[in-house]
Amino acid sequence: MFAGDVDRAIVSVAFVSQDGVDHIAPMFTAHADKITVFAGIRNDITSTQALKRLLEIGVSLYAVDTGTRMLLFHPKLYHVRAAATAKLSVGSANLTLGGLNNNIEAGVLINLSLLDADDLAFADGLEASFDGLAAEYPENVFHVTDEAMVNGLLDAGRLIDESVATPPRTATKAKAGSTDSTPRMKMLPKAIRGKAKLKGPVAPATVPAPVPPFAAGTPLAVSPGNVAGASSTVAPDLELVWESKPLSRRSLGIPTGPNSNPTGSTTLGSGTFDDIDRVSYFRNDLFGHQAWGLNGTIETTDQLFDLVIKGVLVGTFGLTLRHSLTRAAAAAADHNSPTSLSWNAARPLVAREDLLDRTMRIWRSTVDSTKFQVEID
């Protein structure tokens, strides 16, 4: 649609994210002075980073705020007009990486000839309906002209900040013993990995009174699921404190090489958190509240985790953290992380083919910094 001449273009979407704008930026940049974007806000998805990126590209940007989260600005269309033709794409795709590439979406492309009176009237009417929005709803549709306005929308809670990861939704609970092997759907085109939602270290956990160590390897909750009526240990208020790269066979404990033995553990390296000190981050910042025991050159402790797999809470488990003092001392030359997470009784739930290439995330409660969730999806 943007490959040829462009006299004007209108993009109208509910949600805008930075990775979506980055994905389409080369197409927008070539015609920035001809493009008007109408973006819904106050929807807990459109972000300050996305709107600032659009301003950086140079498009004309309008925010649409319905004044309530109960009413979304939801039209999703891309309209591109040239001298004698116009193209209109109407469908489900938002200006997000999911909408443009990674999700399953539906849409229709309409080719218009502006030499045809009916097509011309249709194109003119469509453009007029958007051109009149700001005048018709001056308190709800307004021109965003600079970063100061974007910052004001963020401060007012009308945009989100993508540098603060959005907590996962409350997981559905599985009945005891219930798992599923549903694979991730194969997509064409292949999914594009977005940027990590949080970079750098987070604040260390508040250290409470000393907690006695658990017996190594002892299951700390029913497995592999919750008993009827049991609730998760982690409150819904969560912060992302670590994210893996795509999970490999080694990470999941299902190697196929003749010289590879399943370890039942996952190494906790930098993952997508580029700026953390992997030597001290897990041992001190995240789990420094635990009473670590020393066996030779290995420090260990057991930590309770809610385990959520593919959006389903499958149980609460005591997982063992191991920290190698030898590797920590050789950190300058050793590219391996000194800390790993052993799955213990949860291993059968994790060592599965259908979890390959998914992402593992560790979330920490913002209410009680000693409580954690591990999510694989």
C-alpha positions in Angstrom: 0.0 0.0 0.0 2.9 2.4 0.8 5.1 1.2 -2.0 4.0 3.6 -4.7 3.0 7.3 -4.8 1.1 8.6 -1.7 -0.9 11.8 -1.8 -2.3 11.2 1.7 -2.8 8.3 4.1 -5.0 7.7 7.2 -4.2 5.1 9.8 -6.8 4.5 12.5 -6.2 1.9 15.2 -7.2 1.1 18.7 -3.7 0.1 20.0 -0.2 1.3 19.2 3.0 -0.2 20.6 6.6 0.8 19.9 7.5 -2.5 18.3 4.6 -2.1 15.9 5.7 1.4 14.9 9.3 0.2 14.5 8.1 -2.6 12.3 6.3 -0.3 9.9 8.6 2.7 10.3 10.5 2.4 7.0 7.1 2.5 5.1 5.9 5.5 7.2 9.2 7.4 7.0 9.1 7.7 3.2 5.7 9.4 3.3 5.6 10.9 6.8 4.3 14.3 5.8 1.3 12.7 4.1 0.3 10.4 6.9 -2.2 11.0 9.7 -2.5 8.5 12.5 -5.5 8.3 14.9 -4.6 6.3 17.9 -6.8 5.2 20.8 -5.6 5.9 24.3 -6.8 5.2 27.8 -6.9 1.5 26.9 -3.9 0.1 28.9 -2.1 -0.8 25.7 -1.2 2.3 23.7 2.2 3.5 25.1 4.1 6.7 25.5 7.1 5.1 23.6 4.8 4.4 20.6 3.5 7.9 20.3 6.9 9.4 20.7 8.2 7.1 17.9 5.4 8.3 15.6 6.3 11.9 16.4 9.9 11.1 15.7 9.0 9.7 12.3 7.1 12.9 11.5 3.5 11.8 10.9 0.5 13.9 12.0 -0.7 12.3 15.2 -4.2 12.5 16.8 -5.1 10.8 20.1 -8.6 9.5 20.6 -9.7 9.4 24.3 -13.2 8.2 24.9 -13.0 9.3 28.5 -13.7 5.8 29.9 -12.1 2.4 29.7 -15.5 0.9 29.1 -15.7 2.4 25.6 -12.8 1.8 23.2 -11.9 3.6 20.0 -11.6 0.5 18.0 -11.7 1.0 14.2 -8.6 -0.5 12.5 -8.1 0.7 9.0 -5.2 1.8 6.8 -6.1 4.1 3.9 -3.6 5.2 1.2 -4.5 7.5 -1.6 -2.6 8.4 -4.7 -3.5 10.5 -7.7 -5.9 8.1 -9.5 -6.2 5.2 -7.1 -6.7 4.4 -3.4 -6.2 1.3 -1.3 -8.1 0.6 1.9 -7.2 -2.2 4.3 -9.9 -2.9 6.9 -9.5 -5.7 9.5 -8.5 -6.7 13.0 -4.8 -5.6 12.9 -3.7 -2.9 15.3 -0.4 -0.9 15.0 1.4 -3.5 17.1 3.9 -6.2 16.3 1.2 -8.7 17.1 -1.3 -7.1 14.8 1.1 -6.6 11.9 3.0 -9.9 12.1 2.7 -12.2 15.1 -1.1 -12.7 15.7 -3.7 -14.4 13.6 -5.6 -11.5 12.1 -8.2 -11.0 9.3 -8.6 -8.2 6.9 -9.7 -7.2 3.4 -7.9 -5.0 0.9 -10.1 -2.8 -1.2 -8.7 -1.3 -4.4 -10.5 1.9 -5.5 -10.3 3.8 -8.8 -10.7 7.5 -8.3 -11.7 7.8 -11.9 -14.9 6.0 -10.9 -17.5 8.4 -9.4 -18.7 5.9 -6.8 -15.2 5.0 -5.7 -14.2 8.6 -5.5 -17.2 9.5 -3.4 -16.5 6.6 -1.1 -12.8 7.7 -0.6 -13.8 11.3 -0.1 -16.4 10.4 2.4 -14.1 8.2 4.4 -11.5 10.9 4.6 -14.0 13.5 5.5 -15.3 11.4 8.4 -11.8 11.4 10.0 -11.0 15.0 9.0 -14.1 16.1 11.0 -13.4 14.0 14.2 -11.4 16.6 16.1 -14.0 19.4 15.4 -16.9 17.2 16.3 -15.3 15.8 19.5 -12.8 18.5 20.6 -12.4 17.2 24.1 -11.8 13.6 23.0 -9.9 13.8 19.7 -6.9 16.1 19.8 -3.6 16.8 17.9 -0.5 15.5 19.7 2.3 17.8 18.7 5.3 17.2 20.9 6.8 14.9 23.6 5.7 17.1 26.4 2.0 16.4 25.5 2.9 12.6 25.4 4.5 12.9 28.8 1.4 14.6 30.2 -0.8 11.8 28.9 1.5 9.3 30.6 1.4 11.2 33.9 -2.4 11.3 33.7 -2.6 7.6 33.3 -3.9 7.8 29.7 -0.9 5.9 28.3 1.2 3.1 29.5 5.0 3.0 29.9 6.4 0.0 28.1 9.6 0.1 30.2 7.5 -1.2 33.0 6.3 -4.7 32.1 2.6 -5.4 32.3 1.9 -8.2 34.9 0.3 -11.3 33.4 -3.4 -11.9 33.9 -4.5 -14.1 36.7 -3.8 -17.6 35.6 -6.5 -20.3 35.2 -6.0 -23.1 37.7 -5.5 -26.6 36.5 -7.0 -29.6 38.4 -4.4 -31.8 40.0 -2.6 -33.9 37.4 -4.0 -31.9 34.5 -1.6 -30.8 31.8 -1.9 -30.4 28.0 0.5 -30.9 25.2 -1.0 -28.3 22.8 1.8 -27.0 20.6 2.2 -23.4 19.6 0.5 -22.7 16.3 2.9 -22.5 13.3 2.8 -19.1 11.9 3.5 -17.6 8.4 5.3 -15.3 8.6 7.2 -16.4 11.6 6.9 -14.4 14.8 9.3 -11.5 15.3 10.6 -11.2 18.9 9.9 -7.8 20.4 12.2 -6.0 22.7 12.3 -7.0 26.4 9.8 -4.9 28.3 12.2 -4.1 31.1 15.9 -3.5 30.9 18.4 -3.4 33.7 18.3 -4.4 37.3 15.3 -4.1 39.6 15.4 -3.1 43.2 16.6 -5.9 45.6 13.9 -7.6 47.6 13.2 -6.3 51.0 14.9 -8.7 53.4 12.5 -10.0 56.1 13.4 -11.9 59.2 15.6 -15.0 58.4 13.8 -17.9 56.8 15.0 -21.4 57.7 16.2 -23.3 54.6 13.9 -26.0 53.2 15.2 -29.5 52.9 16.9 -29.7 49.5 14.7 -31.2 46.9 11.7 -31.6 49.1 8.4 -30.8 47.3 6.8 -27.8 49.1 3.3 -28.1 47.6 1.0 -30.5 46.0 2.2 -31.6 42.6 1.4 -31.3 39.7 -1.5 -29.0 40.5 -3.5 -27.3 43.2 -6.0 -29.0 45.5 -9.5 -27.8 45.2 -9.9 -24.3 46.5 -6.2 -23.6 46.8 -5.1 -20.2 45.7 -1.9 -19.1 44.2 0.8 -17.8 46.6 1.6 -14.8 44.4 -0.8 -11.8 44.4 -1.9 -10.4 41.1 0.4 -7.4 41.5 3.6 -8.6 39.8 6.7 -7.1 38.4 8.9 -8.7 35.7 12.3 -9.4 37.1 13.8 -11.8 34.5 13.0 -13.0 31.0 14.7 -15.8 29.1 15.7 -16.1 25.5 13.8 -18.8 23.5 13.9 -22.0 25.6 16.2 -24.7 24.2 16.2 -28.4 24.9 19.0 -27.9 27.4 16.9 -25.3 29.3 14.0 -27.7 29.4 16.0 -30.8 30.3 15.2 -32.7 27.1 18.6 -32.9 25.2 18.9 -35.2 22.2 22.7 -35.2 21.8 24.5 -38.5 22.6 26.8 -36.8 25.1 24.1 -34.7 26.7 22.4 -35.7 29.9 19.2 -34.0 31.1 20.2 -31.8 34.1 16.7 -31.0 35.3 17.8 -27.3 35.7 17.8 -24.1 33.8 20.7 -21.7 33.8 19.7 -18.2 34.8 21.9 -16.0 32.7 21.3 -12.5 31.4 18.4 -13.5 29.2 16.9 -10.4 27.6 18.0 -8.2 30.6 21.1 -6.8 29.1 22.3 -4.7 32.0 22.0 -7.0 35.0 25.1 -8.3 36.8 24.3 -12.1 36.4 26.9 -13.0 39.1 25.0 -11.2 41.9 21.6 -10.5 40.5 19.9 -13.8 41.4 21.9 -14.6 44.5 21.6 -11.2 46.1 19.1 -8.9 44.4 16.2 -11.4 43.9 16.8 -14.1 46.4 19.0 -12.5 49.0 16.2 -12.9 51.5 16.7 -16.7 51.5 19.0 -18.6 53.9 21.5 -20.1 51.6 23.4 -23.3 52.6 26.9 -24.1 51.5 28.1 -27.5 50.2 31.6 -27.3 49.0 31.7 -24.4 46.4 27.9 -24.5 45.7 25.4 -22.4 47.6 21.8 -23.7 47.5 18.4 -22.6 48.7 14.7 -23.6 48.0 12.2 -21.0 47.0 8.5 -21.3 46.5 7.2 -20.5 43.0 3.8 -20.6 41.5 4.3 -22.3 38.1 2.2 -21.1 35.2 2.5 -22.9 31.9 0.7 -21.6 28.8 -1.5 -19.4 31.0 -2.5 -22.2 33.4 -1.5 -22.3 37.0 -0.3 -25.9 37.5 0.9 -25.8 41.1 3.1 -24.2 43.6 6.6 -25.8 43.9 9.8 -25.6 45.9 12.5 -25.1 43.3 16.1 -25.2 44.2 18.4 -22.3 43.3 22.1 -23.2 42.9 24.9 -20.7 42.9 28.4 -21.7 42.0 31.1 -19.7 43.8 33.7 -21.1 41.4 31.9 -19.7 38.4 31.2 -16.5 40.2 34.9 -16.0 40.9 35.8 -16.7 37.3 33.0 -14.4 35.9 35.4 -12.3 33.9 36.4 -15.3 31.7 33.5 -17.6 32.2 30.5 -16.8 30.0 28.2 -19.1 31.9 26.0 -17.8 34.6 26.9 -19.1 38.2 23.2 -19.5 39.1 20.7 -22.1 38.0 17.2 -23.2 38.9 16.4 -26.9 39.5 12.9 -28.0 38.7 12.7 -30.8 41.3 9.1 -32.2 41.5 8.0 -29.8 38.7 10.4 -31.3 36.2 7.8 -33.6 34.4 5.7 -30.4 33.7 8.7 -28.6 32.2 10.6 -31.2 30.2 8.2 -31.1 27.2 8.6 -30.7 23.5 5.7 -28.3 23.2 7.5 -25.8 25.4 10.5 -25.5 23.0 11.2 -21.9 21.8 8.8 -20.4 24.3 9.8 -17.8 26.9 10.3 -18.2 30.6 9.7 -15.2 32.8 10.2 -14.7 36.6 7.7 -12.4 38.2 7.9 -11.0 41.7 5.1 -9.9 43.9 5.0 -6.1 44.5 3.0 -6.8 47.7 5.4 -9.4 49.2 8.9 -9.3 47.6 9.6 -12.9 48.9 6.9 -14.4 46.6 7.5 -15.4 43.0 5.9 -16.8 39.9 7.6 -18.7 37.0 5.7 -18.4 33.8 6.5 -20.4 30.6 4.6 -19.3 27.4 
